[in-house]
Amino acid sequence: MAVIAVYSVKGGVGKTTLAANLAWCSAAISCRKTLLWDLDAAGGAGFLLGLDPKPKRRADAVISAEKDPAKLIRKTAVGNLDLLPADESIRALEVQLLSLGKRKRIAKLAAGLGKTYDRIVIDCPPILGETSAQVMRAADLVIVPLPPSPLSARAFGLVAEEVAAHARPHPPILPVLSMLDMRKTLHKDAREEHRGWPAIPYASAAEQCAVRRQPVGAFAPNAPVARAYSKLWTAIERKLASK
């Protein structure tokens, strides 16, 4: 079992779209039993997989140990892919984790879920704090989507510091340039500066995920962005295998 955290300190960089598509790659391409765990209160991961929240099921009950996570997990239309959804209740997740006083609560939950799943992909909230610290302790690999700009290296440095501060030994970190548009000079410069980083191109097919409520591989498997997700997933599997 491996836990892959998709984390960014900034919203609007394609984090949730990346998490949902990587989870699809794990389930559909690698044929691994996969769980997409949404810890972002916006609940975007579930939306992209065509699932709407159920009002009577509070996601924060999992963290407080009031409910078995298995009772909240929902099957998706994708074989091998399940979802542990988020909802408005986890907006107070930071306070909840601090009040519990258990520094490895998320890691313990992930370990339990790992008895059922080969891969757990966590869509993290875009914040620095107790939630991010706990995710870093649980993760085997941290994927960091970054906008193609001169600030990319600085944003990556912030994440690297966060990971190093809260997990020893800390998990490998893989930066990814997201929504790369090579028609823009700024993006071309960022790509030139970080040639060793994987890149996900800006594409209408990726935007269609939110319209169709499906990962791009399900409706446009030959699109360049779908191939980019697949290539990134292959790199992730290799990195995990080399640990």
BAFI-3210 file (N, C-alpha, C; in Angstrom, 3 decimals, decimal comma, padded with zeros to 6 digits):
// residues 243
n [1|2|3|4|5|6|7|8|9|10|11|12|13|14|15|16|17|18|19|20|21|22|23|24|25|26|27|28|29|30|31|32|33|34|35|36|37|38|39|40|41|42|43|44|45|46|47|48|49|50|51|52|53|54|55|56|57|58|59|60|61|62|63|64|65|66|67|68|69|70|71|72|73|74|75|76|77|78|79|80|81|82|83|84|85|86|87|88|89|90|91|92|93|94|95|96|97|98|99|100|101|102|103|104|105|106|107|108|109|110|111|112|113|114|115|116|117|118|119|120|121|122|123|124|125|126|127|128|129|130|131|132|133|134|135|136|137|138|139|140|141|142|143|144|145|146|147|148|149|150|151|152|153|154|155|156|157|158|159|160|161|162|163|164|165|166|167|168|169|170|171|172|173|174|175|176|177|178|179|180|181|182|183|184|185|186|187|188|189|190|191|192|193|194|195|196|197|198|199|200|201|202|203|204|205|206|207|208|209|210|211|212|213|214|215|216|217|218|219|220|221|222|223|224|225|226|227|228|229|230|231|232|233|234|235|236|237|238|239|240|241|242|243]
n.u [000,841|000,434|000,530|-000,360|-000,002|-001,555|-000,663|-000,782|000,192|-001,328|-004,438|-006,332|-004,557|-004,964|-004,998|-007,010|-008,107|-005,847|-005,430|-007,773|-007,494|-005,078|-005,804|-007,654|-005,932|-004,428|-006,386|-007,546|-005,461|-003,212|-004,640|-005,101|-006,502|-008,011|-008,256|-009,630|-009,139|-010,736|-009,799|-010,309|-012,426|-014,009|-014,899|-014,374|-013,223|-015,035|-017,093|-015,896|-015,854|-018,442|-020,103|-022,378|-022,593|-023,822|-026,099|-026,497|-024,217|-021,418|-018,212|-016,278|-016,673|-015,148|-012,539|-012,761|-013,180|-015,732|-017,066|-016,694|-014,436|-015,006|-017,751|-018,394|-017,249|-017,606|-018,592|-017,392|-018,092|-016,017|-014,183|-012,456|-012,023|-012,693|-014,270|-013,565|-015,403|-015,432|-016,946|-018,787|-018,364|-015,697|-014,406|-013,569|-011,418|-008,724|-008,894|-010,187|-008,329|-006,220|-007,456|-007,874|-005,327|-003,729|-001,060|-000,686|-003,098|-004,313|-002,470|-002,795|-005,441|-005,096|-003,393|-005,117|-007,038|-005,410|-005,410|-007,344|-006,982|-004,727|-003,570|-003,750|-004,937|-004,620|-006,433|-005,420|-006,199|-005,535|-003,608|-001,320|-000,538|-001,863|-003,301|-001,925|000,547|-000,068|-000,837|001,604|003,011|001,697|002,080|003,581|004,563|004,716|002,952|003,322|001,580|002,353|002,068|003,108|005,418|007,679|007,544|007,330|009,480|009,826|007,350|007,476|009,615|008,487|006,669|008,446|009,861|007,783|007,160|009,610|009,734|007,815|007,834|009,866|011,893|011,416|008,853|009,442|009,339|007,562|007,642|005,328|004,714|001,826|-001,030|000,289|001,028|002,428|002,325|002,642|005,013|005,957|005,321|006,856|009,393|009,367|009,191|011,620|013,354|012,775|013,253|013,478|011,204|008,068|005,295|002,020|-000,058|-001,904|-005,244|-008,281|-009,599|-008,988|-010,368|-012,898|-013,380|-014,750|-017,157|-018,144|-017,894|-016,071|-012,909|-010,311|-009,219|-011,304|-013,015|-011,557|-009,184|-007,004|-006,151|-003,645|-003,311|-004,351|-002,491|-000,341|-001,072|-001,068|001,632|002,818|001,735|002,974|005,604|005,287|004,632|007,038|008,742|007,718|008,226|010,947|011,567]
n.v [-001,193|002,262|005,732|008,578|011,916|014,802|017,983|021,485|024,824|026,756|027,649|026,878|025,762|023,471|021,285|019,492|018,413|017,133|015,229|013,630|012,620|011,218|009,261|007,924|006,924|005,152|003,249|002,503|002,155|000,997|-000,918|-001,089|-001,441|001,340|004,263|007,423|009,979|012,635|015,529|018,152|020,730|021,822|019,756|018,935|016,676|014,544|015,648|015,712|013,052|012,456|012,229|013,270|015,007|013,376|014,536|013,530|012,228|012,909|014,029|014,674|012,955|010,718|011,456|012,041|009,594|008,685|007,290|004,445|004,567|003,035|003,017|005,406|005,456|005,567|003,945|004,483|005,235|004,141|001,229|-000,390|001,988|003,928|006,404|008,483|010,811|014,465|017,150|020,073|019,852|019,394|021,796|022,701|021,146|021,586|022,625|020,501|018,360|019,386|019,570|016,908|015,992|014,012|013,225|011,594|010,905|010,934|009,364|006,933|006,301|006,056|003,846|001,849|001,874|001,012|-001,718|-002,527|-001,158|-000,652|001,685|004,934|008,021|011,260|014,188|017,134|019,918|023,360|024,519|025,530|023,876|021,996|019,970|019,617|018,875|016,426|014,926|014,789|013,118|010,788|010,214|008,488|009,570|012,856|014,878|017,868|020,229|023,008|026,411|027,634|029,825|032,494|032,270|029,639|028,026|029,161|028,595|025,831|025,494|026,280|024,198|022,037|022,700|022,486|019,748|018,580|019,500|018,136|015,385|012,685|010,077|012,306|012,040|011,377|014,168|015,351|017,752|019,304|020,946|022,634|023,065|024,062|026,317|026,602|028,653|030,975|033,310|033,513|030,995|029,380|030,167|029,287|026,569|026,083|026,687|024,693|022,042|019,408|018,789|017,072|017,839|019,118|019,837|022,853|022,448|022,112|019,740|018,896|020,822|020,048|017,953|018,835|019,507|017,181|015,570|013,510|011,795|012,724|010,658|008,897|009,875|011,067|009,552|009,683|012,254|014,835|015,790|013,700|011,722|012,909|012,810|010,030|009,441|010,766|009,285|006,812|007,536|008,050|005,506|004,207|005,634|004,986|002,256|002,231|002,919]
n.w [000,000|-000,704|000,054|-001,621|-001,599|-002,815|-002,948|-002,321|-001,576|-002,536|-003,960|-006,988|-008,827|-010,193|-008,529|-007,441|-009,780|-010,739|-008,677|-008,894|-011,489|-011,317|-009,485|-011,065|-013,035|-011,489|-010,821|-013,333|-015,209|-013,872|-012,604|-009,882|-006,653|-005,548|-003,514|-003,415|-001,338|-000,106|001,359|001,203|001,890|-000,074|-001,620|-004,233|-005,473|-005,298|-006,829|-009,373|-009,902|-010,304|-008,099|-005,641|-002,482|000,504|002,718|005,358|006,042|007,647|006,994|008,885|010,964|010,638|011,304|014,011|015,057|015,387|013,508|011,427|008,756|006,483|006,303|005,194|002,738|-000,794|-003,769|-007,084|-010,571|-011,853|-012,240|-009,571|-008,219|-005,457|-003,323|-000,573|000,652|000,940|002,835|003,975|006,688|007,303|007,278|009,663|010,236|010,954|013,605|014,800|014,586|016,117|018,618|019,192|019,672|018,626|016,845|014,676|013,549|010,959|009,599|010,930|010,243|007,466|007,369|008,281|006,221|004,237|004,365|002,703|000,321|-002,435|-003,299|-001,999|-002,692|-001,689|-001,686|-000,726|001,472|000,557|002,532|005,133|008,074|010,849|009,531|007,057|008,112|009,315|007,096|005,736|007,429|006,950|004,279|001,490|-000,736|-002,006|-004,139|-005,849|-007,361|-009,377|-010,406|-013,627|-013,247|-012,204|-009,479|-008,868|-007,908|-005,390|-004,157|-004,182|-002,483|-000,042|000,404|000,547|002,875|004,710|004,552|005,363|007,952|009,375|008,983|009,524|008,544|005,786|003,224|-000,323|-002,603|-005,339|-007,673|-009,929|-012,891|-013,531|-015,681|-017,977|-020,497|-023,416|-025,212|-023,925|-022,853|-020,216|-019,211|-020,871|-020,065|-017,405|-017,844|-019,099|-017,038|-015,220|-016,303|-015,573|-014,182|-014,134|-016,343|-016,790|-019,401|-020,169|-021,019|-022,835|-022,560|-019,963|-018,520|-019,203|-017,533|-015,278|-016,402|-017,606|-015,452|-015,046|-014,993|-017,304|-018,791|-019,090|-021,012|-023,025|-023,899|-025,622|-025,699|-025,427|-022,761|-021,268|-021,831|-020,602|-017,875|-017,578|-018,092|-015,953|-013,857|-014,304|-013,713|-011,010|-009,997|-010,522|-008,858|-006,346|-006,378|-006,200|-003,653]
ca.u [000,000|001,148|-000,285|000,134|-000,674|-001,481|-000,678|-000,319|-000,111|-002,115|-005,565|-006,430|-003,424|-005,313|-004,711|-008,065|-008,167|-004,696|-005,673|-008,801|-006,974|-004,077|-006,548|-008,196|-004,814|-004,110|-007,435|-007,838|-004,252|-002,454|-005,604|-004,926|-007,627|-007,606|-009,159|-009,390|-009,577|-010,881|-009,697|-010,565|-013,838|-014,751|-015,520|-014,241|-012,863|-016,277|-017,811|-015,249|-016,158|-019,877|-020,801|-022,827|-022,544|-025,029|-026,140|-026,493|-022,915|-020,441|-016,854|-015,438|-016,892|-014,054|-011,374|-013,020|-013,359|-017,134|-017,602|-015,752|-014,310|-015,612|-019,176|-018,557|-016,659|-018,597|-018,087|-017,537|-018,409|-014,756|-013,791|-011,296|-011,850|-013,671|-014,087|-013,911|-015,721|-015,386|-018,125|-018,575|-018,023|-014,250|-013,824|-012,964|-010,515|-007,533|-009,232|-010,536|-007,099|-005,480|-008,155|-007,689|-003,994|-003,116|-000,265|-000,688|-004,465|-004,541|-001,613|-003,419|-006,597|-004,597|-002,882|-006,282|-007,613|-004,461|-005,713|-008,296|-006,587|-003,316|-003,138|-004,629|-004,586|-005,255|-006,570|-005,221|-006,612|-004,388|-003,264|-000,223|-001,028|-001,899|-003,764|-000,824|001,570|-000,497|-000,787|003,004|003,413|001,026|002,348|004,780|005,003|003,948|002,916|003,084|001,308|002,826|001,791|004,336|005,751|008,922|007,322|007,199|010,532|009,561|006,213|007,965|010,448|007,600|006,153|009,568|010,104|006,674|007,322|010,790|009,507|006,805|007,957|011,253|012,390|010,289|008,575|009,898|008,460|007,636|006,982|004,715|004,197|000,437|-001,702|001,367|000,625|003,688|002,134|002,935|006,443|006,197|005,255|008,032|010,543|009,281|009,506|013,057|014,034|012,522|013,087|013,392|009,919|006,951|004,406|000,672|-000,398|-003,223|-006,024|-009,734|-010,054|-008,911|-011,483|-014,127|-013,596|-015,769|-018,415|-018,579|-017,766|-015,291|-011,499|-010,152|-008,941|-012,550|-013,745|-010,623|-007,941|-005,902|-005,804|-002,303|-003,320|-004,556|-001,194|000,529|-001,443|-000,608|003,086|003,121|001,417|004,043|006,749|004,954|004,762|008,470|009,327|007,291|008,889|012,371|011,739]
ca.v [000,000|003,533|006,935|009,661|013,168|015,882|019,104|022,789|025,898|027,742|027,108|027,262|025,275|022,178|020,240|018,480|017,735|016,238|014,113|012,754|011,929|010,241|008,139|007,167|006,197|004,037|002,227|002,050|001,769|000,035|-001,908|-001,192|-001,039|002,715|005,142|008,869|010,522|014,080|016,277|019,552|020,970|022,166|018,526|018,869|015,343|013,801|016,243|015,290|011,637|012,316|011,907|014,410|014,691|012,949|015,443|012,863|011,600|013,960|013,553|014,870|011,854|009,768|011,953|011,982|008,172|008,395|006,421|003,653|005,158|002,171|003,316|006,634|005,269|005,373|003,425|005,380|004,535|003,577|000,005|-000,320|003,324|004,371|007,769|008,895|012,198|015,609|018,011|021,298|019,576|019,378|023,138|022,859|020,011|022,028|022,704|019,152|017,584|019,939|019,234|015,474|015,808|012,794|013,744|010,662|010,426|010,650|008,226|005,720|006,005|005,589|002,484|000,961|001,802|000,288|-003,150|-002,756|-000,469|-000,665|003,072|005,962|009,344|012,262|015,559|017,916|021,333|024,229|025,286|025,078|023,748|020,656|019,008|019,320|018,156|015,035|014,264|014,504|011,946|009,604|010,038|007,848|010,445|014,101|015,501|019,296|020,979|024,384|027,219|027,965|031,230|032,641|031,955|028,195|027,508|029,620|027,820|024,477|025,568|026,313|022,846|021,198|023,018|021,926|018,296|018,260|019,871|017,316|013,950|012,235|010,722|012,858|011,334|012,072|015,221|015,451|018,955|019,160|022,182|022,369|023,987|024,684|026,823|026,989|029,855|032,117|033,456|033,211|029,547|028,820|030,437|028,388|025,215|026,037|026,709|023,450|021,018|018,080|018,571|016,679|018,960|018,832|020,980|023,471|021,797|022,172|018,418|018,878|021,641|019,289|017,028|019,412|019,532|015,784|014,934|012,298|012,007|012,904|009,364|008,167|010,359|011,519|008,862|009,993|013,674|015,037|015,914|012,356|011,044|013,514|012,206|008,645|009,456|011,140|008,148|005,833|008,032|007,871|004,082|003,897|006,240|004,172|000,958|002,393|003,282]
ca.w [000,000|-000,700|000,160|-002,471|-001,254|-003,801|-002,000|-002,766|-000,629|-003,272|-004,701|-008,386|-009,624|-010,774|-007,545|-007,356|-011,079|-010,782|-007,764|-009,451|-012,675|-010,885|-008,905|-012,203|-013,643|-010,598|-010,916|-014,697|-015,939|-013,064|-012,090|-008,444|-005,810|-005,248|-002,787|-003,469|-000,043|-000,260|002,610|000,875|002,206|-001,294|-002,128|-005,687|-005,973|-005,489|-007,952|-010,622|-010,116|-010,518|-006,850|-004,853|-001,050|001,203|003,879|006,656|006,270|007,924|006,782|010,065|011,901|010,455|012,032|015,452|015,400|015,654|012,461|010,644|007,413|005,477|006,191|004,414|001,410|-001,855|-005,030|-008,232|-011,822|-012,344|-011,561|-008,669|-007,645|-004,470|-002,827|000,785|000,266|001,860|002,868|004,738|008,083|007,548|007,307|010,994|010,414|011,693|015,034|015,247|014,751|017,249|019,860|019,444|020,221|018,077|015,743|013,546|013,347|009,537|009,253|011,465|009,396|006,170|007,552|008,326|004,873|003,400|004,380|001,609|-000,911|-002,834|-003,419|-001,446|-003,193|-000,820|-002,176|000,495|001,433|000,256|003,723|005,981|009,434|011,415|008,531|006,140|008,869|009,489|005,789|005,438|008,214|006,400|002,845|000,945|-001,812|-002,058|-005,455|-005,648|-008,599|-009,271|-011,597|-014,358|-013,021|-011,445|-008,074|-008,707|-007,045|-004,026|-003,641|-003,935|-001,288|001,124|000,619|000,976|004,282|005,485|004,596|006,168|009,347|010,061|008,719|009,519|007,318|005,043|001,967|-001,538|-003,093|-006,792|-008,197|-011,258|-013,484|-013,914|-016,601|-018,748|-021,814|-024,049|-026,018|-023,068|-022,590|-018,808|-019,050|-021,544|-019,203|-016,252|-018,322|-019,350|-015,746|-014,483|-017,343|-014,976|-013,532|-015,000|-016,674|-017,274|-020,254|-020,120|-022,073|-022,666|-022,125|-018,504|-018,037|-019,429|-016,414|-014,406|-017,153|-017,774|-014,143|-015,258|-015,312|-018,743|-019,418|-019,317|-022,192|-024,077|-023,536|-026,536|-025,608|-024,866|-021,309|-020,731|-021,917|-019,583|-016,593|-017,595|-017,978|-014,575|-012,992|-014,486|-012,949|-009,593|-009,670|-010,496|-007,650|-005,212|-006,452|-005,888|-002,237]
c.u [000,875|000,145|000,380|-000,670|-000,476|-001,723|-000,139|-000,660|-001,008|-003,267|-005,507|-005,284|-003,703|-005,079|-005,751|-008,213|-007,025|-004,928|-006,674|-008,276|-005,881|-004,752|-007,152|-007,091|-004,444|-005,100|-007,557|-006,613|-003,453|-003,323|-005,410|-006,209|-007,268|-008,694|-008,713|-010,003|-009,568|-010,848|-009,877|-012,062|-014,666|-015,404|-015,394|-013,939|-014,111|-017,068|-017,225|-015,492|-017,656|-020,680|-021,148|-022,836|-023,891|-025,093|-026,021|-025,162|-021,859|-019,020|-015,990|-015,603|-015,788|-012,864|-011,556|-013,273|-014,791|-017,704|-016,476|-015,659|-015,001|-017,089|-019,442|-018,026|-017,745|-017,916|-018,302|-017,898|-017,173|-014,418|-012,525|-011,135|-013,018|-013,302|-014,446|-014,144|-015,509|-016,744|-017,811|-018,093|-016,520|-013,604|-013,124|-011,950|-009,267|-007,798|-009,506|-009,284|-006,295|-006,126|-008,012|-006,327|-003,304|-002,397|-000,284|-002,081|-004,717|-003,696|-002,227|-004,629|-006,149|-004,084|-004,029|-006,917|-006,707|-004,641|-006,647|-007,779|-005,081|-002,743|-004,204|-004,112|-005,350|-005,257|-006,553|-005,796|-005,388|-004,016|-002,011|-000,746|-001,023|-002,345|-002,629|000,271|001,201|-000,472|000,653|003,503|002,812|001,514|003,625|005,371|004,100|004,083|002,530|002,842|001,654|002,481|003,101|004,647|007,075|008,778|007,234|008,223|010,302|008,424|006,643|008,829|009,624|007,070|007,264|009,894|009,028|006,825|008,471|010,563|008,637|006,911|009,434|011,276|011,222|010,098|009,165|008,855|008,661|006,907|006,476|004,256|002,796|-000,097|-000,692|000,889|001,864|003,539|002,505|004,418|006,789|006,223|006,464|009,282|010,558|009,630|011,003|013,832|013,913|012,296|012,964|012,070|008,906|006,034|003,069|000,232|-001,769|-004,031|-007,509|-010,276|-010,011|-010,047|-012,808|-014,392|-014,725|-017,133|-018,993|-018,599|-017,156|-013,822|-011,304|-009,878|-010,192|-013,257|-012,832|-009,254|-006,747|-005,491|-004,409|-002,293|-003,567|-003,255|-000,225|000,215|-000,917|000,903|003,509|002,841|002,484|005,279|006,519|005,143|006,239|009,146|008,949|008,011|010,356|012,632|012,314]
c.v [001,241|004,679|008,034|010,914|014,175|017,173|020,378|023,818|026,949|027,045|027,516|026,814|023,906|021,013|019,125|017,718|016,747|015,017|013,123|011,968|010,926|009,026|007,283|006,341|004,973|002,890|001,639|001,555|000,723|-001,066|-002,157|-000,775|000,305|003,467|006,584|009,465|012,039|014,736|017,778|019,805|021,365|020,951|018,338|017,500|014,506|014,316|015,759|013,812|011,383|011,988|013,183|014,029|014,234|013,688|014,747|012,195|012,691|013,409|013,690|013,756|010,809|010,172|011,797|010,564|007,835|007,397|005,695|004,262|004,345|002,478|004,596|006,495|004,957|004,842|004,456|004,555|003,875|002,324|000,200|001,031|003,686|005,773|007,848|010,394|013,216|016,305|019,211|021,035|019,617|020,750|023,389|021,753|020,388|022,002|021,315|018,319|018,073|019,552|017,760|015,198|014,547|013,164|012,845|010,094|010,066|009,462|006,913|005,314|005,447|004,156|001,474|000,782|001,010|-001,222|-003,531|-002,228|-000,549|000,743|003,980|007,305|010,362|013,613|016,462|019,320|022,218|025,131|024,703|024,998|022,304|019,614|018,630|018,534|016,682|014,267|013,902|013,290|010,662|009,235|009,257|008,687|011,680|014,703|016,963|019,980|022,458|025,155|027,562|029,460|031,310|032,294|030,452|027,639|027,918|028,823|026,396|024,447|025,584|024,927|021,934|021,438|022,410|020,420|017,916|018,520|018,879|015,818|013,591|010,717|011,205|012,101|012,083|013,087|015,354|016,706|018,720|020,532|021,900|023,459|024,779|025,060|027,387|028,140|031,106|032,141|033,087|031,711|028,882|029,018|029,506|026,966|025,057|025,967|025,386|022,289|019,610|017,782|018,023|017,871|018,438|020,032|021,552|022,909|021,919|020,835|018,310|019,702|020,903|018,263|017,524|019,471|018,114|015,021|013,546|012,673|011,991|011,580|008,572|008,620|010,854|010,879|009,184|011,468|013,823|015,139|014,563|011,564|011,601|012,963|010,782|008,562|009,803|009,980|007,060|006,238|007,848|006,420|003,683|004,439|005,433|002,830|001,047|002,704|002,114]
c.w [000,000|-000,659|-000,657|-002,141|-002,373|-003,029|-002,637|-001,701|-001,263|-003,993|-006,165|-009,257|-010,243|-009,838|-007,545|-008,662|-011,207|-009,895|-008,344|-010,643|-012,325|-010,252|-010,006|-012,864|-012,801|-010,774|-012,311|-015,446|-015,166|-012,484|-010,596|-007,727|-005,191|-004,489|-003,000|-002,207|-000,151|001,114|002,395|001,017|000,986|-001,925|-003,622|-006,236|-006,233|-006,670|-009,273|-010,928|-010,206|-009,281|-006,097|-003,375|-000,512|002,534|005,235|006,980|006,433|007,835|008,030|011,094|011,799|011,313|013,537|015,948|015,780|014,653|011,745|009,242|006,331|005,269|005,402|002,991|000,387|-003,109|-006,128|-009,463|-012,424|-011,555|-010,749|-007,977|-006,727|-003,986|-001,351|000,705|001,379|001,853|003,764|006,163|008,336|007,380|008,638|011,286|011,215|013,196|015,585|015,509|015,942|018,576|020,215|020,078|019,760|016,782|014,507|013,285|011,893|009,093|009,737|010,630|008,044|006,267|007,606|006,965|003,935|003,433|003,240|000,286|-001,147|-002,890|-002,815|-001,937|-002,356|-001,522|-000,948|000,366|001,218|001,425|004,365|007,405|009,887|010,400|007,588|006,858|009,026|008,171|005,441|006,207|007,657|005,015|002,569|-000,174|-001,823|-003,450|-005,274|-006,990|-008,405|-010,534|-012,300|-014,242|-012,276|-009,969|-007,812|-007,732|-005,593|-003,389|-003,319|-002,682|-000,013|001,449|001,144|002,450|005,178|005,637|005,522|007,648|010,096|009,813|008,645|009,555|006,478|003,727|000,787|-001,995|-004,588|-007,255|-009,613|-011,732|-014,012|-014,829|-017,436|-020,146|-022,509|-025,035|-025,232|-022,714|-021,154|-018,567|-019,704|-020,695|-017,993|-016,652|-018,553|-018,032|-015,001|-015,459|-016,766|-014,302|-014,538|-015,241|-017,180|-018,115|-019,930|-021,281|-021,778|-022,185|-020,600|-017,897|-018,189|-018,332|-015,517|-015,079|-017,242|-016,454|-014,271|-015,388|-016,825|-019,456|-019,749|-020,583|-023,317|-023,843|-024,424|-026,517|-024,999|-023,346|-020,649|-020,753|-020,879|-018,193|-016,502|-017,409|-016,554|-013,639|-013,110|-013,688|-011,447|-009,177|-009,610|-009,241|-006,403|-005,186|-006,047|-004,424|-001,423]
res [m|a|v|i|a|v|y|s|v|k|g|g|v|g|k|t|t|l|a|a|n|l|a|w|c|s|a|a|i|s|c|r|k|t|l|l|w|d|l|d|a|a|g|g|a|g|f|l|l|g|l|d|p|k|p|k|r|r|a|d|a|v|i|s|a|e|k|d|p|a|k|l|i|r|k|t|a|v|g|n|l|d|l|l|p|a|d|e|s|i|r|a|l|e|v|q|l|l|s|l|g|k|r|k|r|i|a|k|l|a|a|g|l|g|k|t|y|d|r|i|v|i|d|c|p|p|i|l|g|e|t|s|a|q|v|m|r|a|a|d|l|v|i|v|p|l|p|p|s|p|l|s|a|r|a|f|g|l|v|a|e|e|v|a|a|h|a|r|p|h|p|p|i|l|p|v|l|s|m|l|d|m|r|k|t|l|h|k|d|a|r|e|e|h|r|g|w|p|a|i|p|y|a|s|a|a|e|q|c|a|v|r|r|q|p|v|g|a|f|a|p|n|a|p|v|a|r|a|y|s|k|l|w|t|a|i|e|r|k|l|a|s|k]
***
